[in-house]
Every structure is written in C-alpha cells, then in structure tokens.
C-alpha cells in the first residue's frame, strides 16, 4: 500500500493500441477497478477525467516497478512506444 493517496492514477498504453483509440474520444470516463485476490474492494467512479500527460514512461517507471516488479523486463524493448495518461477522480 502507498504511504499517501492521491485523487489520480497513471495509466500507460502503447500509442497504437486499441485502448488508446478508446481513451481519445471523451475526457469523462466511467471507471471500475477489479478487485485482486489480496483485496476484495472495488473502486468505481462516474466522474473520472482522463488526460494525456507529457510524462514519459521513465517518469512513472518507479511506480510501475513498485506494483509489478517484472514490468520493465517484460516491456523493455517497446517501452518507448508507451504514453502516460492521468486518470483523475472528482
């Protein structure tokens, strides 16, 4: 668990992915986070907004590695194709 919480999360996706095409349309998005085996809580919001940031994948890499330690090894060859979105909750 993080030491402090914010009203946003970062989402990464390759520039040419289907997810990118879906996100580009409206900035207001419904959001549901599926519970994990460790945590049965569900997060939902009908008032989330998503925006493309000027951050690079390297800017958020420590956050990703914190959540998924093997992430860098899995995508190291293609990580430069990723963009970083900021999903903010009201």
Biopython code that builds the backbone (N, CA, C, O; Angstrom):
import numpy as np
from Bio.PDB.StructureBuilder import StructureBuilder

atoms = [
    (1, "UNK", "N", (0.836, -1.183, 0.000)),
    (1, "UNK", "CA", (0.000, 0.000, 0.000)),
    (1, "UNK", "C", (0.882, 1.249, 0.000)),
    (1, "UNK", "O", (1.917, 1.284, 0.667)),
    (2, "UNK", "N", (0.475, 2.258, -0.739)),
    (2, "UNK", "CA", (1.259, 3.501, -0.725)),
    (2, "UNK", "C", (1.148, 4.216, 0.616)),
    (2, "UNK", "O", (0.193, 4.012, 1.366)),
    (3, "UNK", "N", (2.133, 5.051, 0.905)),
    (3, "UNK", "CA", (2.120, 5.830, 2.143)),
    (3, "UNK", "C", (1.087, 6.942, 2.094)),
    (3, "UNK", "O", (0.508, 7.301, 3.119)),
    (4, "UNK", "N", (0.855, 7.484, 0.918)),
    (4, "UNK", "CA", (-0.158, 8.518, 0.778)),
    (4, "UNK", "C", (-0.955, 8.274, -0.496)),
    (4, "UNK", "O", (-0.461, 7.669, -1.447)),
    (5, "UNK", "N", (-2.182, 8.750, -0.499)),
    (5, "UNK", "CA", (-3.067, 8.538, -1.632)),
    (5, "UNK", "C", (-3.344, 9.853, -2.337)),
    (5, "UNK", "O", (-3.338, 10.913, -1.712)),
    (6, "UNK", "N", (-3.585, 9.784, -3.631)),
    (6, "UNK", "CA", (-3.913, 10.955, -4.436)),
    (6, "UNK", "C", (-5.278, 10.723, -5.075)),
    (6, "UNK", "O", (-5.852, 9.643, -4.935)),
    (7, "UNK", "N", (-5.792, 11.710, -5.760)),
    (7, "UNK", "CA", (-7.062, 11.540, -6.468)),
    (7, "UNK", "C", (-6.832, 11.175, -7.938)),
    (7, "UNK", "O", (-7.708, 11.390, -8.775)),
    (8, "UNK", "N", (-5.671, 10.631, -8.249)),
    (8, "UNK", "CA", (-5.384, 10.250, -9.622)),
    (8, "UNK", "C", (-4.527, 8.984, -9.663)),
    (8, "UNK", "O", (-3.873, 8.616, -8.687)),
    (9, "UNK", "N", (-4.554, 8.341, -10.811)),
    (9, "UNK", "CA", (-3.644, 7.232, -11.103)),
    (9, "UNK", "C", (-3.105, 7.448, -12.510)),
    (9, "UNK", "O", (-3.729, 8.117, -13.333)),
    (10, "UNK", "N", (-1.945, 6.875, -12.772)),
    (10, "UNK", "CA", (-1.377, 6.926, -14.113)),
    (10, "UNK", "C", (-1.682, 5.619, -14.826)),
    (10, "UNK", "O", (-1.637, 4.541, -14.232)),
    (11, "UNK", "N", (-1.988, 5.733, -16.095)),
    (11, "UNK", "CA", (-2.253, 4.568, -16.946)),
    (11, "UNK", "C", (-1.292, 4.654, -18.116)),
    (11, "UNK", "O", (-1.120, 5.719, -18.709)),
    (12, "UNK", "N", (-0.673, 3.548, -18.446)),
    (12, "UNK", "CA", (0.243, 3.525, -19.587)),
    (12, "UNK", "C", (-0.308, 2.593, -20.650)),
    (12, "UNK", "O", (-0.926, 1.574, -20.344)),
    (13, "UNK", "N", (-0.078, 2.949, -21.885)),
    (13, "UNK", "CA", (-0.519, 2.126, -23.002)),
    (13, "UNK", "C", (0.313, 2.477, -24.232)),
    (13, "UNK", "O", (0.751, 3.619, -24.369)),
    (14, "UNK", "N", (0.537, 1.525, -25.121)),
    (14, "UNK", "CA", (1.243, 1.858, -26.362)),
    (14, "UNK", "C", (0.431, 2.857, -27.191)),
    (14, "UNK", "O", (-0.800, 2.826, -27.181)),
    (15, "UNK", "N", (1.124, 3.732, -27.902)),
    (15, "UNK", "CA", (0.475, 4.758, -28.724)),
    (15, "UNK", "C", (-0.533, 4.187, -29.718)),
    (15, "UNK", "O", (-1.565, 4.807, -29.976)),
    (16, "UNK", "N", (-0.253, 3.045, -30.260)),
    (16, "UNK", "CA", (-1.097, 2.487, -31.327)),
    (16, "UNK", "C", (-2.056, 1.401, -30.831)),
    (16, "UNK", "O", (-2.531, 0.593, -31.629)),
    (17, "UNK", "N", (-2.340, 1.370, -29.551)),
    (17, "UNK", "CA", (-3.208, 0.319, -29.013)),
    (17, "UNK", "C", (-4.689, 0.651, -29.179)),
    (17, "UNK", "O", (-5.057, 1.808, -29.385)),
    (18, "UNK", "N", (-5.531, -0.374, -29.086)),
    (18, "UNK", "CA", (-6.979, -0.168, -29.107)),
    (18, "UNK", "C", (-7.409, 0.687, -27.917)),
    (18, "UNK", "O", (-8.321, 1.506, -28.032)),
    (19, "UNK", "N", (-6.748, 0.493, -26.776)),
    (19, "UNK", "CA", (-7.076, 1.277, -25.584)),
    (19, "UNK", "C", (-6.879, 2.762, -25.867)),
    (19, "UNK", "O", (-7.680, 3.591, -25.436)),
    (20, "UNK", "N", (-5.833, 3.093, -26.579)),
    (20, "UNK", "CA", (-5.554, 4.496, -26.902)),
    (20, "UNK", "C", (-6.706, 5.086, -27.702)),
    (20, "UNK", "O", (-7.146, 6.200, -27.418)),
    (21, "UNK", "N", (-7.193, 4.367, -28.684)),
    (21, "UNK", "CA", (-8.301, 4.848, -29.516)),
    (21, "UNK", "C", (-9.561, 5.045, -28.674)),
    (21, "UNK", "O", (-10.298, 6.007, -28.888)),
    (22, "UNK", "N", (-9.815, 4.156, -27.728)),
    (22, "UNK", "CA", (-10.994, 4.270, -26.876)),
    (22, "UNK", "C", (-10.885, 5.470, -25.941)),
    (22, "UNK", "O", (-11.880, 6.151, -25.690)),
    (23, "UNK", "N", (-9.703, 5.730, -25.432)),
    (23, "UNK", "CA", (-9.496, 6.801, -24.460)),
    (23, "UNK", "C", (-9.577, 8.173, -25.113)),
    (23, "UNK", "O", (-10.050, 9.120, -24.483)),
    (24, "UNK", "N", (-9.135, 8.305, -26.343)),
    (24, "UNK", "CA", (-9.035, 9.601, -27.001)),
    (24, "UNK", "C", (-10.395, 10.299, -27.113)),
    (24, "UNK", "O", (-10.461, 11.525, -27.035)),
    (25, "UNK", "N", (-11.456, 9.554, -27.292)),
    (25, "UNK", "CA", (-12.777, 10.141, -27.532)),
    (25, "UNK", "C", (-13.199, 11.140, -26.440)),
    (25, "UNK", "O", (-12.868, 12.319, -26.570)),
    (26, "UNK", "N", (-13.901, 10.742, -25.384)),
    (26, "UNK", "CA", (-14.333, 11.714, -24.377)),
    (26, "UNK", "C", (-13.382, 11.762, -23.182)),
    (26, "UNK", "O", (-12.819, 10.733, -22.808)),
    (27, "UNK", "N", (-13.191, 12.947, -22.570)),
    (27, "UNK", "CA", (-12.334, 13.012, -21.390)),
    (27, "UNK", "C", (-13.023, 12.489, -20.127)),
    (27, "UNK", "O", (-12.353, 12.113, -19.165)),
    (28, "UNK", "N", (-14.373, 12.465, -20.129)),
    (28, "UNK", "CA", (-15.118, 11.959, -18.977)),
    (28, "UNK", "C", (-15.351, 10.473, -19.175)),
    (28, "UNK", "O", (-15.962, 10.060, -20.160)),
    (29, "UNK", "N", (-14.864, 9.671, -18.240)),
    (29, "UNK", "CA", (-14.949, 8.226, -18.395)),
    (29, "UNK", "C", (-15.463, 7.564, -17.118)),
    (29, "UNK", "O", (-15.103, 7.978, -16.016)),
    (30, "UNK", "N", (-16.302, 6.537, -17.261)),
    (30, "UNK", "CA", (-16.608, 5.727, -16.077)),
    (30, "UNK", "C", (-15.417, 4.834, -15.800)),
    (30, "UNK", "O", (-14.703, 4.452, -16.727)),
    (31, "UNK", "N", (-15.195, 4.503, -14.570)),
    (31, "UNK", "CA", (-14.009, 3.733, -14.207)),
    (31, "UNK", "C", (-14.377, 2.695, -13.160)),
    (31, "UNK", "O", (-15.033, 3.010, -12.167)),
    (32, "UNK", "N", (-13.957, 1.474, -13.381)),
    (32, "UNK", "CA", (-14.112, 0.413, -12.394)),
    (32, "UNK", "C", (-12.792, -0.325, -12.301)),
    (32, "UNK", "O", (-12.200, -0.686, -13.317)),
    (33, "UNK", "N", (-12.336, -0.545, -11.085)),
    (33, "UNK", "CA", (-11.099, -1.281, -10.847)),
    (33, "UNK", "C", (-11.474, -2.639, -10.254)),
    (33, "UNK", "O", (-12.122, -2.708, -9.210)),
    (34, "UNK", "N", (-11.077, -3.680, -10.902)),
    (34, "UNK", "CA", (-11.411, -5.037, -10.491)),
    (34, "UNK", "C", (-10.633, -5.395, -9.227)),
    (34, "UNK", "O", (-9.442, -5.098, -9.133)),
    (35, "UNK", "N", (-11.288, -6.027, -8.258)),
    (35, "UNK", "CA", (-10.564, -6.412, -7.035)),
    (35, "UNK", "C", (-9.512, -7.477, -7.314)),
    (35, "UNK", "O", (-9.638, -8.257, -8.257)),
    (36, "UNK", "N", (-8.489, -7.499, -6.496)),
    (36, "UNK", "CA", (-7.445, -8.508, -6.611)),
    (36, "UNK", "C", (-7.695, -9.622, -5.605)),
    (36, "UNK", "O", (-8.609, -9.528, -4.785)),
    (37, "UNK", "N", (-6.899, -10.663, -5.663)),
    (37, "UNK", "CA", (-7.006, -11.750, -4.688)),
    (37, "UNK", "C", (-6.709, -11.255, -3.276)),
    (37, "UNK", "O", (-7.268, -11.763, -2.304)),
    (38, "UNK", "N", (-5.827, -10.262, -3.168)),
    (38, "UNK", "CA", (-5.431, -9.743, -1.858)),
    (38, "UNK", "C", (-6.421, -8.730, -1.298)),
    (38, "UNK", "O", (-6.459, -8.502, -0.089)),
    (39, "UNK", "N", (-7.208, -8.129, -2.155)),
    (39, "UNK", "CA", (-8.062, -7.024, -1.743)),
    (39, "UNK", "C", (-9.401, -7.147, -2.458)),
    (39, "UNK", "O", (-9.455, -7.061, -3.685)),
    (40, "UNK", "N", (-10.458, -7.342, -1.726)),
    (40, "UNK", "CA", (-11.764, -7.553, -2.343)),
    (40, "UNK", "C", (-12.528, -6.262, -2.595)),
    (40, "UNK", "O", (-13.686, -6.308, -3.008)),
    (41, "UNK", "N", (-11.912, -5.124, -2.358)),
    (41, "UNK", "CA", (-12.591, -3.853, -2.595)),
    (41, "UNK", "C", (-12.649, -3.529, -4.081)),
    (41, "UNK", "O", (-11.755, -3.896, -4.843)),
    (42, "UNK", "N", (-13.704, -2.843, -4.481)),
    (42, "UNK", "CA", (-13.884, -2.398, -5.855)),
    (42, "UNK", "C", (-13.950, -0.872, -5.845)),
    (42, "UNK", "O", (-14.646, -0.284, -5.017)),
    (43, "UNK", "N", (-13.236, -0.242, -6.752)),
    (43, "UNK", "CA", (-13.276, 1.208, -6.878)),
    (43, "UNK", "C", (-14.075, 1.548, -8.130)),
    (43, "UNK", "O", (-13.795, 1.029, -9.211)),
    (44, "UNK", "N", (-15.064, 2.414, -7.984)),
    (44, "UNK", "CA", (-15.835, 2.852, -9.152)),
    (44, "UNK", "C", (-15.990, 4.364, -9.116)),
    (44, "UNK", "O", (-15.949, 4.975, -8.048)),
    (45, "UNK", "N", (-16.167, 4.959, -10.281)),
    (45, "UNK", "CA", (-16.394, 6.397, -10.375)),
    (45, "UNK", "C", (-17.089, 6.700, -11.692)),
    (45, "UNK", "O", (-16.743, 6.142, -12.734)),
    (46, "UNK", "N", (-18.068, 7.585, -11.635)),
    (46, "UNK", "CA", (-18.696, 8.085, -12.856)),
    (46, "UNK", "C", (-18.218, 9.488, -13.185)),
    (46, "UNK", "O", (-18.677, 10.097, -14.152)),
    (47, "UNK", "N", (-17.298, 10.000, -12.384)),
    (47, "UNK", "CA", (-16.841, 11.374, -12.559)),
    (47, "UNK", "C", (-15.337, 11.451, -12.763)),
    (47, "UNK", "O", (-14.700, 12.403, -12.312)),
    (48, "UNK", "N", (-14.779, 10.489, -13.418)),
    (48, "UNK", "CA", (-13.343, 10.497, -13.686)),
    (48, "UNK", "C", (-13.077, 11.219, -14.999)),
    (48, "UNK", "O", (-13.896, 11.187, -15.918)),
    (49, "UNK", "N", (-11.914, 11.872, -15.074)),
    (49, "UNK", "CA", (-11.468, 12.509, -16.309)),
    (49, "UNK", "C", (-10.076, 12.004, -16.628)),
    (49, "UNK", "O", (-9.242, 11.830, -15.738)),
    (50, "UNK", "N", (-9.837, 11.771, -17.904)),
    (50, "UNK", "CA", (-8.534, 11.256, -18.312)),
    (50, "UNK", "C", (-7.888, 12.227, -19.296)),
    (50, "UNK", "O", (-8.550, 12.769, -20.181)),
    (51, "UNK", "N", (-6.576, 12.438, -19.125)),
    (51, "UNK", "CA", (-5.830, 13.359, -19.974)),
    (51, "UNK", "C", (-4.464, 12.767, -20.282)),
    (51, "UNK", "O", (-3.822, 12.158, -19.426)),
    (52, "UNK", "N", (-4.036, 12.958, -21.521)),
    (52, "UNK", "CA", (-2.692, 12.570, -21.920)),
    (52, "UNK", "C", (-1.711, 13.517, -21.228)),
    (52, "UNK", "O", (-1.921, 14.730, -21.227)),
    (53, "UNK", "N", (-0.649, 12.977, -20.644)),
    (53, "UNK", "CA", (0.336, 13.806, -19.951)),
    (53, "UNK", "C", (1.575, 13.990, -20.817)),
    (53, "UNK", "O", (1.713, 13.370, -21.871)),
    (54, "UNK", "N", (2.462, 14.843, -20.357)),
    (54, "UNK", "CA", (3.748, 14.997, -21.049)),
    (54, "UNK", "C", (4.820, 14.133, -20.389)),
    (54, "UNK", "O", (6.001, 14.236, -20.721)),
    (55, "UNK", "N", (4.404, 13.286, -19.456)),
    (55, "UNK", "CA", (5.344, 12.373, -18.795)),
    (55, "UNK", "C", (5.761, 11.269, -19.753)),
    (55, "UNK", "O", (5.013, 10.884, -20.652)),
    (56, "UNK", "N", (6.958, 10.775, -19.543)),
    (56, "UNK", "CA", (7.418, 9.616, -20.307)),
    (56, "UNK", "C", (7.237, 8.374, -19.433)),
    (56, "UNK", "O", (6.976, 8.477, -18.234)),
    (57, "UNK", "N", (7.376, 7.240, -20.031)),
    (57, "UNK", "CA", (7.267, 6.001, -19.284)),
    (57, "UNK", "C", (8.350, 5.930, -18.203)),
    (57, "UNK", "O", (8.129, 5.356, -17.137)),
    (58, "UNK", "N", (9.523, 6.517, -18.481)),
    (58, "UNK", "CA", (10.591, 6.521, -17.481)),
    (58, "UNK", "C", (10.230, 7.349, -16.250)),
    (58, "UNK", "O", (10.717, 7.073, -15.154)),
    (59, "UNK", "N", (9.375, 8.368, -16.425)),
    (59, "UNK", "CA", (8.935, 9.173, -15.286)),
    (59, "UNK", "C", (8.110, 8.361, -14.287)),
    (59, "UNK", "O", (8.192, 8.579, -13.078)),
    (60, "UNK", "N", (7.324, 7.435, -14.799)),
    (60, "UNK", "CA", (6.453, 6.646, -13.917)),
    (60, "UNK", "C", (6.974, 5.227, -13.684)),
    (60, "UNK", "O", (6.338, 4.431, -12.995)),
    (61, "UNK", "N", (8.125, 4.922, -14.258)),
    (61, "UNK", "CA", (8.699, 3.581, -14.116)),
    (61, "UNK", "C", (8.854, 3.131, -12.664)),
    (61, "UNK", "O", (8.550, 1.975, -12.370)),
    (62, "UNK", "N", (9.312, 3.983, -11.734)),
    (62, "UNK", "CA", (9.407, 3.531, -10.342)),
    (62, "UNK", "C", (8.054, 3.107, -9.776)),
    (62, "UNK", "O", (7.978, 2.161, -8.992)),
    (63, "UNK", "N", (6.994, 3.800, -10.168)),
    (63, "UNK", "CA", (5.650, 3.428, -9.700)),
    (63, "UNK", "C", (5.231, 2.078, -10.271)),
    (63, "UNK", "O", (4.665, 1.241, -9.568)),
    (64, "UNK", "N", (5.516, 1.881, -11.554)),
    (64, "UNK", "CA", (5.173, 0.606, -12.193)),
    (64, "UNK", "C", (5.956, -0.546, -11.579)),
    (64, "UNK", "O", (5.395, -1.601, -11.282)),
    (65, "UNK", "N", (7.230, -0.341, -11.394)),
    (65, "UNK", "CA", (8.069, -1.398, -10.816)),
    (65, "UNK", "C", (7.672, -1.721, -9.389)),
    (65, "UNK", "O", (7.856, -2.847, -8.927)),
    (66, "UNK", "N", (7.132, -0.740, -8.696)),
    (66, "UNK", "CA", (6.647, -0.971, -7.344)),
    (66, "UNK", "C", (5.452, -1.917, -7.333)),
    (66, "UNK", "O", (5.315, -2.754, -6.440)),
    (67, "UNK", "N", (4.591, -1.774, -8.335)),
    (67, "UNK", "CA", (3.386, -2.591, -8.431)),
    (67, "UNK", "C", (3.638, -3.925, -9.135)),
    (67, "UNK", "O", (3.101, -4.961, -8.741)),
    (68, "UNK", "N", (4.458, -3.882, -10.178)),
    (68, "UNK", "CA", (4.732, -5.079, -10.993)),
    (68, "UNK", "C", (6.240, -5.161, -11.187)),
    (68, "UNK", "O", (6.762, -4.623, -12.164)),
    (69, "UNK", "N", (6.955, -5.827, -10.272)),
    (69, "UNK", "CA", (8.430, -5.834, -10.318)),
    (69, "UNK", "C", (9.030, -6.273, -11.658)),
    (69, "UNK", "O", (10.094, -5.782, -12.034)),
    (70, "UNK", "N", (8.394, -7.159, -12.368)),
    (70, "UNK", "CA", (8.963, -7.660, -13.627)),
    (70, "UNK", "C", (8.532, -6.831, -14.845)),
    (70, "UNK", "O", (8.858, -7.194, -15.975)),
    (71, "UNK", "N", (7.813, -5.736, -14.638)),
    (71, "UNK", "CA", (7.264, -4.951, -15.741)),
    (71, "UNK", "C", (8.347, -4.487, -16.705)),
    (71, "UNK", "O", (8.186, -4.618, -17.918)),
    (72, "UNK", "N", (9.432, -3.955, -16.196)),
    (72, "UNK", "CA", (10.494, -3.436, -17.050)),
    (72, "UNK", "C", (11.073, -4.525, -17.947)),
    (72, "UNK", "O", (11.320, -4.289, -19.130)),
    (73, "UNK", "N", (11.290, -5.705, -17.397)),
    (73, "UNK", "CA", (11.843, -6.787, -18.207)),
    (73, "UNK", "C", (10.886, -7.239, -19.297)),
    (73, "UNK", "O", (11.310, -7.607, -20.392)),
    (74, "UNK", "N", (9.590, -7.210, -18.993)),
    (74, "UNK", "CA", (8.588, -7.677, -19.965)),
    (74, "UNK", "C", (8.481, -6.716, -21.141)),
    (74, "UNK", "O", (8.365, -7.163, -22.282)),
    (75, "UNK", "N", (8.516, -5.411, -20.896)),
    (75, "UNK", "CA", (8.288, -4.448, -21.974)),
    (75, "UNK", "C", (9.503, -3.602, -22.333)),
    (75, "UNK", "O", (9.365, -2.613, -23.053)),
    (76, "UNK", "N", (10.672, -3.962, -21.857)),
    (76, "UNK", "CA", (11.847, -3.104, -22.050)),
    (76, "UNK", "C", (12.083, -2.729, -23.506)),
    (76, "UNK", "O", (12.474, -1.594, -23.779)),
    (77, "UNK", "N", (11.864, -3.620, -24.434)),
    (77, "UNK", "CA", (12.134, -3.329, -25.839)),
    (77, "UNK", "C", (11.133, -2.397, -26.487)),
    (77, "UNK", "O", (11.449, -1.758, -27.491)),
    (78, "UNK", "N", (9.936, -2.305, -25.939)),
    (78, "UNK", "CA", (8.897, -1.486, -26.568)),
    (78, "UNK", "C", (8.425, -0.336, -25.687)),
    (78, "UNK", "O", (7.487, 0.370, -26.056)),
    (79, "UNK", "N", (9.051, -0.133, -24.539)),
    (79, "UNK", "CA", (8.545, 0.874, -23.599)),
    (79, "UNK", "C", (8.542, 2.292, -24.175)),
    (79, "UNK", "O", (7.777, 3.138, -23.710)),
    (80, "UNK", "N", (9.375, 2.565, -25.169)),
    (80, "UNK", "CA", (9.383, 3.905, -25.769)),
    (80, "UNK", "C", (8.124, 4.175, -26.588)),
    (80, "UNK", "O", (7.853, 5.322, -26.940)),
    (81, "UNK", "N", (7.355, 3.134, -26.893)),
    (81, "UNK", "CA", (6.100, 3.327, -27.632)),
    (81, "UNK", "C", (4.939, 3.672, -26.699)),
    (81, "UNK", "O", (3.836, 3.949, -27.170)),
    (82, "UNK", "N", (5.170, 3.658, -25.386)),
    (82, "UNK", "CA", (4.104, 3.898, -24.417)),
    (82, "UNK", "C", (3.889, 5.383, -24.163)),
    (82, "UNK", "O", (4.831, 6.174, -24.181)),
    (83, "UNK", "N", (2.636, 5.746, -23.928)),
    (83, "UNK", "CA", (2.277, 7.085, -23.481)),
    (83, "UNK", "C", (1.721, 6.960, -22.063)),
    (83, "UNK", "O", (1.351, 5.869, -21.628)),
    (84, "UNK", "N", (1.666, 8.077, -21.353)),
    (84, "UNK", "CA", (1.196, 8.077, -19.972)),
    (84, "UNK", "C", (-0.047, 8.957, -19.865)),
    (84, "UNK", "O", (-0.024, 10.136, -20.219)),
    (85, "UNK", "N", (-1.118, 8.368, -19.376)),
    (85, "UNK", "CA", (-2.382, 9.061, -19.133)),
    (85, "UNK", "C", (-2.529, 9.306, -17.639)),
    (85, "UNK", "O", (-2.007, 8.544, -16.825)),
    (86, "UNK", "N", (-3.234, 10.362, -17.283)),
    (86, "UNK", "CA", (-3.539, 10.656, -15.891)),
    (86, "UNK", "C", (-5.056, 10.590, -15.733)),
    (86, "UNK", "O", (-5.789, 11.378, -16.330)),
    (87, "UNK", "N", (-5.509, 9.648, -14.930)),
    (87, "UNK", "CA", (-6.935, 9.478, -14.656)),
    (87, "UNK", "C", (-7.219, 10.116, -13.307)),
    (87, "UNK", "O", (-6.751, 9.635, -12.275)),
    (88, "UNK", "N", (-7.997, 11.215, -13.316)),
    (88, "UNK", "CA", (-8.289, 11.944, -12.096)),
    (88, "UNK", "C", (-9.731, 11.742, -11.677)),
    (88, "UNK", "O", (-10.639, 11.714, -12.508)),
    (89, "UNK", "N", (-9.927, 11.603, -10.376)),
    (89, "UNK", "CA", (-11.252, 11.398, -9.812)),
    (89, "UNK", "C", (-11.698, 12.666, -9.095)),
    (89, "UNK", "O", (-10.905, 13.305, -8.404)),
    (90, "UNK", "N", (-12.965, 13.027, -9.259)),
    (90, "UNK", "CA", (-13.519, 14.189, -8.558)),
    (90, "UNK", "C", (-13.861, 13.831, -7.127)),
    (90, "UNK", "O", (-14.340, 14.680, -6.375)),
]
sb = StructureBuilder()
sb.init_structure("model")
sb.init_model(0)
sb.init_chain("A")
sb.init_seg("    ")
for serial, (resi, resn, name, xyz) in enumerate(atoms, 1):
    if name == "N":
        sb.init_residue(resn, " ", resi, " ")
    sb.init_atom(name, np.array(xyz, "f"), 0.0, 1.0, " ", f" {name:<3s}", serial, name[0])
structure = sb.get_structure()
